[in-house]
Amino acid sequence: MNKTKIWSILVMLLFTTPFFAQNNERKKVDGVAAVVGDYLILESDIDKAYIDLQQQEVDTREINRCQMLGKLMEDKLYAHQAVQDSVKLTDSEVRDQVNQRIEFLTAQLGGDIKKLLQFYKKDDEQSMRDELFNLLKVSMLAQRMKQQIIKDVEVTPEEIRTFFNAIPADERPHFGTELEIAQIVVNPVAPKSSVQKVIDQLNDIKKDVEENGMSFSTKAILYSQDRATGGQVLTFNRNSAFDKAFKDVAFTLQEGEISKPFESSFGWHIIQMDKIRGKEVSVRHILLMPDIPEEALNEAKEKISKIRERIINKELTFDEAARNFSDEKETRNDGGQLINPEDLSTRFELTRIEPTLYARISDLKDNEVSVPFLDEDRTGKKTYKIYQITNRIDEHQADFVKDYVKIQDLALKEKQLKAINKWMKEHIEKTYISVNGEYKNCKFENNWLKK
């Protein structure tokens, strides 16, 4: 396994929050492997890092203890400097992450907290929360410090061209088959009585929190139909990829204030402002959706079937139909063109398309219109959709013009890595670091031994 591959695997440790190692018993004394600033790294921390990766089904056979320690030392250096630079991270934010993680882990084991404690060999829930709090705090500090380092790194068009031209022609990357996909969405119309019922329920929740002191977070966990984020804090700015109506309402609120019920593309919400930090806000929300009767679903299916028929009969193009009839505001003005959230381009690599979407479009010929599909998102909202492949780019070697967005991303990542390496070199020199015992013989990627 080459160094680049090993590095890629180890980077997962920073961007995936560590879980608990089940193996809490060690046959030898748990010694200190290294010290970075105010942080100790124990022998058991290295063991836990291996177990964490193995639980993520990563092959660790070619990752030696020196490499693992080096990655842990990087994380500690980021966290140490984050504290020195007063990078903002509140205990409340960490506790929110602890709650989310425990809810997730408990759900994986059938919702039984006792099974979770037994699985991770913890005596009680509080000891588990305490350990996870400490792990998450270091991880979150490290992530925020790293983001601080690279947040202002940008690449100019000339830098992108220079980066591309520096790659020998026979070494330029190959990109797999890519598709550009458009969709038309028809939402079933909820009866007015169902909409009013939801508005009344949201107003009752708002009143209960404001007048009776009930917890908004608890109400969200109990009632929100957005199960993925119910009760959790959502942090974003005006440029974040959130629903426009949701953002517009959020940025009108003061800390602690709860909005009136409002409609977004997902359903009906109320929002509570948690914190305002400059141009960034943190909120909690409750989402409720009106009941959709079978009759409304049938009407939506009939409507989208007629749209499809008109496209097939060449009465209008897919682009025209999307602009005039699609209920999805985010895509209809672009003719229904889907945007890849990974790079914000219109291209989707065939082998990386989300499985449900792949199953619907994989057998489509170019410009063929799919049959209507009933779609249900993570909140339970139901819509009907039809799809068309608007462009197909066969597997090919990187081309500067055709693949500009991808090349730009590669150039940016290289420049970010250089910024990180420069920062790492400077801060290793001025931070107290001690490497102990057998690890003094390691050949680290970074100059941890200060030779």
NULOFI-119513 format. One line per 4 residues: number of its first residue (from 1); their letters; for each residue x, y, z of C-alpha. Coordinates in steps of 0.001 Angstrom, whole numbers. Layout:
N
NUM) a) X Y Z ~ ...
END
This chain:
451
1) mnkt) 0 0 0 ~ 1544 3351 -1025 ~ 1845 6399 1229 ~ -946 8257 -581
5) kiws) -3371 5381 -15 ~ -2426 5092 3648 ~ -2757 8854 4077 ~ -6245 8782 2529
9) ilvm) -7362 6104 4970 ~ -5917 7875 7981 ~ -7572 11154 6992 ~ -10862 9389 7725
13) llft) -10002 9669 11405 ~ -10364 13426 11270 ~ -13612 13575 9323 ~ -15327 10618 10963
17) tpff) -15954 10995 14649 ~ -14354 8185 16650 ~ -16650 5617 18192 ~ -15758 3787 21370
21) aqnn) -13368 903 21299 ~ -14959 -2157 22801 ~ -11621 -3484 23983 ~ -11070 -1538 27204
25) erkk) -8708 -4079 28757 ~ -4983 -4048 28031 ~ -2525 -6652 29106 ~ 310 -4147 29452
29) vdgv) 410 -840 31265 ~ -1284 1935 29297 ~ 1714 4197 28733 ~ 2007 7626 27149
33) aavv) 3017 7295 23504 ~ 3303 11022 22832 ~ 2460 14489 24126 ~ 1294 17308 21844
37) gdyl) 798 20627 23603 ~ -1734 19983 26357 ~ -2810 16600 24992 ~ -1589 13120 25859
41) iles) -1800 10234 23407 ~ -1902 6889 25179 ~ -1006 3488 23832 ~ -4699 2632 24193
45) didk) -5619 5580 21957 ~ -3652 3962 19143 ~ -5414 658 19794 ~ -8790 2396 19739
49) ayid) -7953 4123 16459 ~ -7332 716 14864 ~ -10610 -645 16211 ~ -12492 2453 15053
53) lqqq) -11238 1982 11489 ~ -11944 -1745 11566 ~ -15523 -1015 12655 ~ -15768 1131 9509
57) evdt) -14587 -1934 7529 ~ -11249 -336 6623 ~ -8366 -2743 6023 ~ -5745 -1718 8602
61) rein) -3192 -4479 7969 ~ -765 -2137 6194 ~ -1184 793 8579 ~ 1581 555 11161
65) rcqm) 1518 2047 14656 ~ 3902 4831 13663 ~ 1522 5995 10935 ~ -1460 5751 13263
69) lgkl) 320 7719 15983 ~ 1349 10354 13446 ~ -2286 10891 12426 ~ -3423 11111 16052
73) medk) -681 13665 16729 ~ -1940 15773 13830 ~ -5436 15771 15302 ~ -4114 16784 18723
77) lyah) -2025 19586 17213 ~ -5081 20969 15408 ~ -7115 20781 18624 ~ -4321 22302 20741
81) qavq) -3917 25255 18392 ~ -7688 25709 18155 ~ -7728 26303 21913 ~ -4754 28692 21652
85) dsvk) -6489 30636 18870 ~ -9811 30699 20777 ~ -11659 28876 18003 ~ -15290 28896 19110
89) ltds) -16771 25612 20274 ~ -19302 25524 23095 ~ -20001 22606 25400 ~ -23610 22863 24238
93) evrd) -22550 22150 20646 ~ -20527 19144 21767 ~ -23391 17830 23904 ~ -25734 18146 20925
97) qvnq) -23353 15960 18930 ~ -23123 13503 21837 ~ -26922 13244 21932 ~ -27110 12716 18185
101) rief) -24410 10060 18236 ~ -25982 8137 21111 ~ -29401 8306 19432 ~ -27842 6972 16219
105) ltaq) -25922 4186 17932 ~ -28931 3204 20033 ~ -31091 3018 16905 ~ -28532 676 15319
109) lggd) -29088 -1711 18245 ~ -32865 -1683 18191 ~ -33349 1361 20408 ~ -32158 -374 23583
113) ikkl) -29646 1768 25517 ~ -28723 -1229 27691 ~ -27593 -3140 24606 ~ -25517 -138 23603
117) lqfy) -23788 13 27002 ~ -23147 -3720 26900 ~ -21822 -3567 23346 ~ -19282 -874 24251
121) kkdd) -18576 -2341 27709 ~ -19694 737 29637 ~ -21032 527 33191 ~ -23569 3322 32775
125) eqsm) -24828 5841 30265 ~ -23116 8822 31919 ~ -19640 7280 31657 ~ -20322 6634 27995
129) rdel) -21475 10219 27481 ~ -18407 11579 29289 ~ -15969 9607 27150 ~ -17782 10457 23940
133) fnll) -17893 14135 24966 ~ -14095 14229 25289 ~ -13563 12390 22002 ~ -15993 14609 20128
137) kvsm) -14614 17828 21570 ~ -11109 17078 20307 ~ -12464 15952 16933 ~ -14660 19037 16511
141) laqr) -11858 21404 17558 ~ -9539 19720 15064 ~ -12094 20024 12267 ~ -12696 23705 12956
145) mkqq) -8982 24458 13121 ~ -8396 22723 9812 ~ -11243 24686 8247 ~ -9662 27903 9548
149) iikd) -6415 26992 7795 ~ -7980 26397 4383 ~ -11019 28696 4435 ~ -9332 31475 2434
153) vevt) -7464 29206 17 ~ -8604 29787 -3555 ~ -7250 28997 -7007 ~ -7126 31366 -9964
157) peei) -7827 30258 -13545 ~ -4108 30567 -14272 ~ -3237 28334 -11302 ~ -5744 25752 -12526
161) rtff) -4193 25750 -16002 ~ -669 25522 -14554 ~ -1732 22614 -12344 ~ -3212 20743 -15316
165) naip) -282 21393 -17648 ~ 2159 20156 -15009 ~ 619 16669 -15177 ~ 2310 14572 -17895
169) ader) -171 13715 -20646 ~ 69 9982 -20005 ~ -527 10471 -16261 ~ -3647 12602 -16426
173) phfg) -6600 11099 -14563 ~ -9371 9150 -16256 ~ -12984 9971 -15439 ~ -15724 7368 -15612
177) tele) -18936 7658 -17624 ~ -20962 10654 -16491 ~ -24586 11609 -16999 ~ -26489 14868 -16960
181) iaqi) -30004 14242 -15676 ~ -33155 16353 -15614 ~ -36349 15742 -13681 ~ -39896 17043 -13478
185) vvnp) -41639 16954 -10115 ~ -45363 17077 -9393 ~ -46474 17492 -5801 ~ -49869 16199 -4680
189) vapk) -52014 19039 -3359 ~ -53013 18726 287 ~ -56599 19648 1229 ~ -56968 23024 2967
193) ssvq) -58303 21290 6064 ~ -55095 19211 6362 ~ -52925 22315 5962 ~ -54854 24197 8639
197) kvid) -54582 21244 11015 ~ -50774 21334 10702 ~ -50629 25116 11189 ~ -52769 24839 14321
201) qlnd) -50556 22072 15709 ~ -47401 24136 15127 ~ -48996 27156 16795 ~ -49904 24997 19801
205) ikkd) -46297 23788 20093 ~ -44998 27361 19794 ~ -47398 28496 22526 ~ -46451 25597 24803
209) veen) -42758 26521 24555 ~ -43235 30280 24909 ~ -45892 30314 27632 ~ -45380 27064 29524
213) gmsf) -41599 26760 29374 ~ -41554 23480 27455 ~ -38329 22502 25654 ~ -38336 23208 21914
217) stka) -35719 20484 21437 ~ -37896 17918 23211 ~ -40930 18949 21164 ~ -38870 18564 17979
221) ilys) -37765 15065 18945 ~ -41360 14100 19760 ~ -43228 15696 16874 ~ -40968 16734 13977
225) qdra) -41371 14616 10861 ~ -37787 15427 9900 ~ -36400 12452 11804 ~ -32857 13065 10578
229) tggq) -32581 16478 12246 ~ -35425 16644 14773 ~ -34112 18328 17917 ~ -30659 18883 16437
233) vltf) -29013 22245 15875 ~ -28624 23195 12198 ~ -25855 25702 11450 ~ -25711 27563 8129
237) nrns) -25240 30911 6389 ~ -27069 32629 3542 ~ -25002 30760 950 ~ -25658 27315 2406
241) afdk) -27640 24786 375 ~ -30842 25160 2403 ~ -34395 25823 1249 ~ -34727 29546 439
245) afkd) -37928 30039 2453 ~ -36302 28311 5435 ~ -33239 30579 5267 ~ -35310 33726 4743
249) vaft) -37326 33095 7907 ~ -34303 32013 9958 ~ -32418 35239 9289 ~ -35310 37367 10585
253) lqeg) -35175 35834 14090 ~ -33420 36938 17268 ~ -31773 34449 19640 ~ -34424 32428 21463
257) eisk) -37230 33656 19184 ~ -39625 31169 17557 ~ -41037 31869 14106 ~ -44650 31712 13058
261) pfes) -45575 28603 11031 ~ -44360 28898 7435 ~ -44203 26709 4354 ~ -41049 25487 2605
265) sfgw) -40598 23000 -208 ~ -40515 20251 2453 ~ -43677 21120 4384 ~ -44641 23410 7262
269) hiiq) -42147 24528 9916 ~ -41512 26552 12991 ~ -37911 27586 13724 ~ -36258 28526 17012
273) mdki) -33105 30630 16769 ~ -30380 29103 18930 ~ -27336 31295 18220 ~ -26244 34061 15865
277) rgke) -22517 34219 15102 ~ -21740 36915 12550 ~ -23103 35744 9207 ~ -23835 32258 10553
281) vsvr) -26916 31098 12460 ~ -27762 27968 14429 ~ -31420 26921 14652 ~ -33700 24077 15638
285) hill) -36858 23373 13691 ~ -40021 21304 13711 ~ -41401 20032 10409 ~ -44966 18828 9949
289) mpdi) -46593 17785 6688 ~ -50298 17821 5866 ~ -51902 14434 5287 ~ -52127 13604 1587
293) peea) -55188 11493 687 ~ -54985 8789 -1978 ~ -57141 10909 -4277 ~ -54507 13685 -4289
297) lnea) -51745 11186 -5104 ~ -53774 9813 -8011 ~ -54355 13332 -9354 ~ -50604 14067 -9182
301) keki) -49806 10845 -11049 ~ -52371 11635 -13726 ~ -50956 15155 -14149 ~ -47340 14009 -14575
305) skir) -48423 11199 -16926 ~ -50088 13769 -19193 ~ -46935 15919 -19121 ~ -44868 12871 -20088
309) erii) -47254 12062 -22937 ~ -46960 15594 -24329 ~ -43146 15349 -24275 ~ -43182 11965 -26039
313) nkel) -45600 13350 -28654 ~ -43156 16251 -29209 ~ -45741 18862 -28234 ~ -43037 20355 -25997
317) tfde) -39511 19525 -24903 ~ -38559 18161 -21490 ~ -36860 21492 -20772 ~ -40024 23448 -21614
321) aarn) -42193 21092 -19566 ~ -39933 21446 -16541 ~ -39917 25237 -16728 ~ -43702 25411 -17037
325) fsde) -45018 22533 -14949 ~ -42433 21241 -12454 ~ -43222 21959 -8803 ~ -39552 21887 -7775
329) ketr) -38423 25514 -7610 ~ -34730 24644 -7281 ~ -34517 22936 -10689 ~ -37396 24081 -12868
333) ndgg) -35753 27328 -14056 ~ -32855 25239 -15401 ~ -35145 22881 -17268 ~ -35169 20407 -14394
337) qlin) -31395 19900 -14505 ~ -30110 18142 -11379 ~ -27048 19484 -9565 ~ -24439 17134 -8138
341) pedl) -24059 18149 -4462 ~ -20453 16898 -4401 ~ -19054 19460 -6837 ~ -22121 21578 -7748
345) strf) -21757 20594 -11409 ~ -24493 19044 -13563 ~ -22531 15805 -14038 ~ -23044 12570 -12113
349) eltr) -20474 9793 -12363 ~ -22475 6689 -13253 ~ -20911 4443 -10619 ~ -21466 6998 -7839
353) iept) -25107 7898 -8475 ~ -27385 7423 -5471 ~ -28844 3868 -5697 ~ -32526 4849 -5964
357) lyar) -31853 7351 -8739 ~ -29516 4894 -10492 ~ -32236 2224 -10563 ~ -34583 4686 -12255
361) isdl) -32288 6028 -14967 ~ -29681 3314 -15616 ~ -31625 1729 -18501 ~ -32786 4997 -20080
365) kdne) -31548 5855 -23551 ~ -30443 9415 -24202 ~ -33447 11791 -24297 ~ -35879 8987 -23408
369) vsvp) -38448 9945 -20752 ~ -38874 7619 -17794 ~ -42178 6362 -16476 ~ -43536 8255 -13435
373) flde) -42025 7246 -10096 ~ -43584 7829 -6686 ~ -40824 9343 -4560 ~ -40724 9605 -767
377) drtg) -37975 11654 883 ~ -36487 11238 4380 ~ -39277 13347 5873 ~ -42012 11184 4328
381) kkty) -43038 13763 1729 ~ -44429 12081 -1414 ~ -44056 13391 -4966 ~ -44188 12028 -8496
385) kiyq) -41146 12379 -10768 ~ -40105 11682 -14329 ~ -36505 11752 -15580 ~ -34527 12292 -18756
389) itnr) -30810 11826 -19484 ~ -29915 15074 -21243 ~ -26249 14308 -21884 ~ -23883 11352 -21598
393) ideh) -20105 11756 -21317 ~ -18279 8490 -21934 ~ -15250 7399 -19924 ~ -12285 9536 -20954
397) qadf) -8946 11003 -19987 ~ -9121 14414 -18322 ~ -9743 17258 -20754 ~ -9091 20818 -19562
401) vkdy) -12219 22297 -21134 ~ -14693 19452 -20621 ~ -13541 18646 -17091 ~ -12730 22149 -15877
405) vkiq) -14775 21859 -12667 ~ -13091 18594 -11676 ~ -9628 19929 -12491 ~ -10396 23066 -10500
409) dlal) -11335 20901 -7526 ~ -8119 18875 -7811 ~ -6036 22047 -8040 ~ -7804 23510 -5023
413) kekq) -7247 20374 -2964 ~ -3546 20393 -3820 ~ -3247 24040 -2774 ~ -5168 23342 444
417) lkai) -2842 20435 1210 ~ 165 22709 724 ~ -1380 25243 3122 ~ -1972 22499 5690
421) nkwm) 1571 21160 5332 ~ 3015 24662 5732 ~ 868 25274 8825 ~ 1818 21881 10251
425) kehi) 5543 22500 9789 ~ 5385 25926 11454 ~ 3304 24786 14427 ~ 5264 21615 15099
429) ekty) 8332 23812 15565 ~ 6723 26082 18155 ~ 4595 23540 20064 ~ 5775 21327 22908
433) isvn) 5950 17790 21534 ~ 7345 14656 23116 ~ 7496 11227 21489 ~ 8228 8382 23866
437) geyk) 9699 4894 23891 ~ 9791 2832 20739 ~ 8053 5590 18765 ~ 11287 7617 18747
441) nckf) 12437 5218 16029 ~ 9448 5953 13784 ~ 9821 7527 10355 ~ 6974 10051 10487
445) ennw) 5566 12030 7557 ~ 5898 15164 9718 ~ 8882 16238 11806 ~ 7429 15176 15160
449) lkk) 10902 14248 16423 ~ 12205 17743 15513 ~ 15417 16448 14009
END
